[in-house]
C-alpha cells in the first residue's frame, strides 16, 4: 500500500528545542528543591507538560504534596521560561536535512502534518519559517491523551480521512515511537538504537533522513 502522509514531531525532529525544555525544567526543579539532570530530562521527552511535571515531582528527595492549582502554577512557570528561550529561534535553526526531506515529500504529493506534544508548536513553526509547510497541525491543546497514547497521530490521519497504515510518523522519543506504533502506522526514529529500539526504521540524526531511505524501509522502492 502506498504511503499517503507524513506526521512529524517537532522537538528534536524539525529543530532542537530540547535544550530549552531542559533549561526550563532545570530552573523549575531548582525552585522546588529537585535536581533535574540530563538523565531525568530524557524521561521528559515526548510527553505532555503536566506529565513531565509529575515525573519531576516524583524525583523530589522528599514527597511534595502539591495541590492541582499549585501544579498548574509550576507548569505555567515552566512554559513561560520556555517561551522566553524560544524567542531566539530562527529559520537557520531547522535541523540539517529537514528542508530537503519536506520538499521531497511535497514533490511526491504526500500530505504533511505536525503532531507535537507542545502547546507552542505553531509559534515555533512560525519562528522557523515553516508555518505554511504543513497541511495540518496537532498540538497538545487538541487532544486528551499525550504520547505514548496514539491520539496525536490518529487525530492527524482522521483529519485527512486516511487509513492509519498509510501514514508515516517521524519521532525522536520512545514515547513518540510507541504512539506511532500503537496507531498502526510506520514509525521512523531519529536517535540512538537503545532509546528507539521499537522504531520500524531508525537513523542516527536528521542528516541521514531521506525520503528514499524511508520508502525503501516501508516497502516501496
C-alpha positions, 0 to 999 in steps of 0.5 A, a space after each residue: 500500500 502506498 504511503 499517503 502522509 507524513 506526521 512529524 514531531 517537532 522537538 528534536 525532529 524539525 529543530 532542537 528545542 530540547 535544550 530549552 525544555 531542559 533549561 526550563 525544567 532545570 530552573 523549575 526543579 531548582 525552585 522546588 528543591 529537585 535536581 533535574 539532570 540530563 538523565 531525568 530530562 530524557 524521561 521528559 521527552 515526548 510527553 505532555 507538560 503536566 506529565 513531565 511535571 509529575 515525573 519531576 515531582 516524583 524525583 523530589 528527595 522528599 514527597 511534595 504534596 502539591 495541590 492541582 492549582 499549585 501544579 498548574 502554577 509550576 507548569 505555567 512557570 515552566 512554559 513561560 521560561 520556555 517561551 522566553 528561550 524560544 524567542 531566539 529561534 530562527 529559520 537557520 535553526 531547522 535541523 540539517 536535512 529537514 528542508 530537503 526531506 519536506 520538499 521531497 515529500 511535497 514533490 511526491 504529493 504526500 500530505 504533511 502534518 505536525 503532531 507535537 506534544 507542545 502547546 507552542 508548536 505553531 509559534 515555533 513553526 512560525 519562528 522557523 519559517 515553516 508555518 505554511 509547510 504543513 497541511 495540518 497541525 496537532 498540538 497538545 491543546 487538541 487532544 486528551 491523551 499525550 504520547 505514548 497514547 496514539 491520539 496525536 497521530 490518529 487525530 492527524 490521519 482522521 483529519 485527512 480521512 486516511 487509513 492509519 497504515 498509510 501514514 508515516 510518523 517521524 519521532 525522536 522519543 520512545 514515547 513518540 515511537 510507541 504512539 506511532 506504533 500503537 496507531 498502526 502506522 510506520 514509525 521512523 526514529 531519529 536517535 540512538 538504537 537503545 532509546 528507539 529500539 521499537 522504531 520500524 526504521 531508525 537513523 542516527 540524526 536528521 542528516 541521514 533522513 531521506 525520503 528514499 531511505 524511508 520508502 525503501 524501509 516501508 516497502 516501496 522502492 
